Amino acid sequence: MSGLLQDVNPPATGPAPLGAGESESGMAASRPSPIGVPAVGGLRPRRLLSIAHSYVIALNRRLVHEMARVGGRNWDVTAVAPEYFRGDLRPVYLEQGEAEPSRLEPVPARFSRYIHVMLYGTRLKHLMQSEPWDLVHCWEEPYVLAGGQIARWTPKESKLVYYSCQNISKHYPPPFSWIERYCLERCDGWLGMGNSIAEVLLSRGYGIRPHRVMPLGVDLERFRPDPEAGKAVRSKLGWSDPGPPVIGFLGRFVPEKGLAILMATLDALKTPWRALLVGTGIMESKLRRWAAGHQGRVAIVTTAKHGDVPAYLNSMDMLVAPSQTARAWREQFGRMLIEAFACGVPVVASDSGEIPFVMGNAGRVVAEADLPAWVATLTELLNDPAARAEMRARGIARASENFSWARVARFHLDFFDELLDQPRR
């Protein structure tokens, strides 16, 4: 295990602190780069190419936008996104944002319905090899075909970093096992979305490369306490104020998200409650049949867009995330947790996967399948507004201190700078 790995591996409680090379503004000091193009004033920005199929949606490019802003004149950031992607819920053509601070390069992608075999077109190869890149940031798993393509096409002068969300150790058949070995050999470092991801990757031999735990971020301008927005949502649902506390759920309506134990918990509560379930999925009809037995106090919303989520969160008195580990799935991060924190919504969540690391001391963590514990915890919080107020304050502080996009972007650039300052292998 190299000294660099020791230096860049953060504490298990959250993202690593900002690097010593940062200025008071949070930006790293300018450094000459190993790849030469004509410099202005003796220095030039480091050039970052960030590739992700998720960038097809404009909101998902927030990370590259923030890296461009935080990097300022020290970093030149380009994002690569598919021209078209066949998503799980709908086909998506590349969404254009307004005044994006990072350059956006669309490229063809084929077989995107099945992410393991998705392939980028050769336009990406030309982009990668016709311009000088200091570092290539690949938000594709290092065992899929696209991850292998990017490893193959990354110029030898450029450093390559993968971002992984894989928190279950799986045995991949050829050619995916071959691709994983090739990508690990070629890359210069990797990022794991959470501590549970890092644990899995280290167990698979990834410790030979420098790494960091790197969380997702939350937009603190969109996601913030807004009582009036919450009141408007409750009014739209036909709920009067004041009324019983609202227990909320936000996410996919699928078994692994714990909806069965949520329904059983609500059925067992003796304290008055209302429930708001926001999402879509295969369990919708089952949820609606269950809701019919609770006329007037259960609302199911399946039409919410991402821009509507802050208002729905603000209508809740607590968010419940009872995710249940399955044979091939456990919670990888839980974006809804940090969005609720930022809105000042108390969170009660299970101990599946990454959830306890994301929660820290800002919310209540309950054993996945412990129904009596779920009933006791929700009963306590329904009857204790002061406890909910304390959780609101801790959640807001945790979102600001650990998960703002600006801070997450600084964590990325700090790691990239450390890699680029190291001699080549």
ZIFEN-V229800 format. One record per backbone hydrogen bond with DSSP energy under -0.5 kcal/mol. NH is the residue of the N-H (numbers start at 0). CO is the residue of the C=O. E is the energy in kcal/mol with one decimal. If there is no record, write none. Layout:
BEGIN
nh: <NH,NH>
co: <CO,CO>
e: <E,E>
END
This chain:
BEGIN
nh: <5,6,7,8,9,13,21,22,25,28,35,39,40,42,45,47,47,48,49,49,50,50,51,54,55,56,59,60,61,64,65,66,67,68,69,70,71,73,74,75,76,77,78,79,80,82,84,86,86,91,93,94,98,102,104,105,106,109,113,114,116,117,117,118,120,123,124,125,126,127,128,129,130,132,133,134,135,136,136,137,137,138,138,143,144,147,148,149,150,151,152,153,157,158,160,161,162,163,166,169,171,175,176,178,179,180,181,182,183,184,185,186,187,188,189,190,191,192,197,198,199,200,201,202,203,203,204,205,207,208,209,211,213,213,217,219,222,223,229,230,231,232,233,234,235,236,237,238,246,246,247,247,248,250,252,253,256,257,258,261,262,263,264,265,266,267,268,268,273,274,275,276,277,277,278,278,282,283,286,287,288,289,290,291,292,293,294,296,297,298,300,301,307,308,308,310,311,312,313,314,314,315,316,317,318,319,320,322,323,325,328,336,337,338,339,340,341,342,343,343,344,345,345,347,348,349,350,353,354,356,357,358,359,361,363,365,369,370,373,374,375,376,377,378,379,380,381,382,383,387,388,389,390,391,392,393,394,395,396,397,398,399,400,401,402,402,404,407,408,409,410,411,412,413,414,415,416,417,418,419,420,421>
co: <1,2,3,4,7,10,18,26,22,20,33,42,38,39,73,45,75,134,47,77,48,136,79,51,52,53,56,57,58,60,61,62,63,64,65,66,67,70,71,45,74,47,102,49,104,106,91,84,89,84,82,55,96,76,78,103,80,118,110,112,113,113,114,109,107,120,120,121,122,123,124,125,126,130,46,46,158,48,134,135,160,50,136,140,115,143,144,145,146,147,148,149,154,133,135,188,137,190,164,167,169,172,172,174,175,176,177,178,179,180,181,182,159,159,209,161,211,163,193,194,195,196,197,198,199,200,201,200,204,205,187,189,191,211,402,217,218,221,225,226,227,228,229,230,231,232,234,233,244,273,245,317,275,277,279,251,253,254,253,257,258,259,260,261,262,263,264,265,244,296,246,298,248,275,276,300,252,280,282,283,284,285,286,287,289,290,291,293,293,274,276,299,304,304,305,307,307,308,309,310,311,312,245,245,345,247,347,320,255,328,325,333,333,334,335,336,337,338,339,340,339,316,343,318,363,320,365,330,351,353,353,354,355,358,346,348,366,368,369,370,371,372,373,374,375,376,377,378,380,383,384,385,386,387,388,389,390,391,392,393,394,395,396,397,397,398,217,403,404,405,406,407,408,409,410,411,412,413,414,415,416,418>
e: <-1.5,-2.1,-2.4,-1.2,-0.6,-1.5,-1.6,-3.5,-1.9,-1.7,-0.6,-1.8,-0.6,-1.4,-2.8,-0.6,-2.8,-2.3,-0.5,-2.9,-0.5,-3.0,-1.8,-0.9,-1.5,-1.6,-1.1,-1.8,-1.1,-2.1,-2.5,-2.5,-2.1,-2.2,-3.4,-2.4,-1.2,-2.3,-0.8,-3.1,-0.6,-2.5,-3.5,-2.6,-1.8,-2.2,-2.8,-1.2,-1.3,-3.1,-2.4,-2.6,-0.5,-1.9,-3.0,-0.5,-2.2,-3.2,-1.4,-0.6,-1.6,-0.6,-0.6,-2.2,-2.5,-1.7,-0.6,-2.3,-2.3,-2.8,-2.0,-1.6,-0.8,-0.7,-1.6,-1.9,-3.2,-3.3,-0.5,-0.6,-3.1,-3.4,-0.7,-1.3,-2.3,-2.0,-2.5,-2.3,-1.8,-2.3,-2.4,-1.5,-1.8,-2.4,-2.8,-1.5,-2.2,-2.9,-0.8,-0.7,-0.8,-1.3,-1.0,-2.6,-2.2,-1.8,-2.4,-2.9,-2.3,-2.1,-2.1,-2.4,-3.1,-1.1,-1.9,-3.1,-2.4,-2.3,-2.2,-2.4,-1.7,-2.6,-2.6,-1.8,-0.8,-0.7,-1.5,-2.3,-1.1,-2.0,-0.6,-1.2,-3.5,-0.5,-2.4,-0.9,-3.0,-0.9,-1.9,-2.5,-2.2,-1.8,-2.2,-2.2,-2.2,-1.8,-1.3,-3.0,-0.6,-3.5,-0.6,-3.0,-2.3,-2.3,-2.9,-1.7,-1.7,-2.1,-0.6,-1.8,-2.5,-2.2,-2.3,-2.5,-2.3,-1.3,-0.9,-0.7,-2.2,-2.9,-2.2,-2.8,-2.8,-0.6,-0.5,-2.4,-2.4,-1.6,-2.5,-2.5,-2.0,-2.1,-2.9,-1.6,-1.6,-2.3,-0.5,-2.1,-0.6,-2.7,-3.0,-0.5,-1.8,-0.8,-0.9,-0.5,-1.8,-2.8,-2.2,-0.8,-0.8,-1.8,-2.5,-1.4,-3.1,-3.1,-2.6,-0.9,-3.2,-3.3,-0.8,-1.7,-0.8,-1.9,-2.2,-2.3,-2.2,-1.4,-0.5,-1.7,-2.6,-0.5,-0.6,-2.8,-2.7,-2.3,-0.8,-2.5,-1.9,-0.8,-1.9,-2.8,-1.9,-2.3,-2.3,-2.7,-1.4,-1.6,-2.1,-2.6,-2.5,-2.6,-2.4,-2.2,-2.4,-2.2,-2.6,-1.6,-0.8,-1.8,-2.2,-2.1,-2.0,-2.2,-1.9,-2.1,-2.5,-2.3,-2.0,-2.3,-2.5,-2.0,-2.5,-2.0,-0.6,-1.6,-1.2,-2.5,-2.7,-1.9,-2.4,-2.1,-2.5,-2.5,-1.9,-2.6,-2.7,-1.9,-2.2,-2.6,-1.7,-1.1>
END
